[in-house]
């Protein structure tokens, strides 16, 4: 995972007008494209998670993208040529041929999940369910949709533009309804 401290789209730039965009890349090119964009001075973000893969003779721990085929890049659309010429780049996600920025709060929420140290998994986008806000723990301030799976409590943090989410297990006492006070999950 890479989260650069440079808020600008190119090295040396720190313009607050730059927005995050979802970048669609070729299959299994997430890491090389991320490294190439970083090398070109772009502020890129490739959220990853750890996964155990079992083969007949061994178990391997791998770092995999939370959003396979996608990464995020903060840029000025008028200065995107270096991005467009990056090997493995396919397109900027948007409506039709118009790139659509990703909500800054969604990027911050995904960054919080990745940095929390809690186990996170890719998850299909959640359309139904209650919107919640995490009030305590390493994800304090993150909003998402909560669901109960077996005996685990999980929160889903979505990137609306991609129609994808990240699932992370949280303590039920940490979660409050986004609409008002009080825990929404019974312990």
C-alpha positions, 0 to 999 in steps of 0.5 A: 500500500502506498499513501504519499504525503504529497497532496499535489498531483505532481512532485512539488505541487500542493494544490488543494483543488486536486481531486482523487480519481479511480484509475482502472488498470489491466488485471494484475497491474495494480502494483506496477501502475501504482509504482509508475505513478509514484515515480512520475510524481503523482499522489497515488493510493493502492489499498491492499490487504493480506491474504493466505493462499493455500497450495497443495504443498504450502501456504503463502501470505500475499498482499492483494488489492482491496479493489482488484483492477483499480487504484486511486490517484489525486491529479489535475485533469488538465495535467493527466498525460503522464498518467494516460501513457503509463503501461497498464493504465486503461482509463479514469472511471467516470460517467461516459468519457467524463472522469468522475472524482471520488469523494474525499471522505470515501478515500479517507475512510478507506485509508483509515481502514487500511491503517487501522491494522484490523483485518479487512476484505474486499466486499461487493457494494452494499446498497441496503443496511443502516449507515453507521459511524464508528465512535471508538477504536482505530476507525473512529470517525469512519462512516459505513454500512453495518451488517451482521455475518454469523457471530461477527459484526462488520462495517462496510466502507464503500467507494460509491463510484466503483460500486465496491466496498471494504469489509472490516470487523469491528467491536459492536460497542464502537458503532453508533447510528449515523443518524443519532446517539446510541449503539445500534448493535446488541452486544 
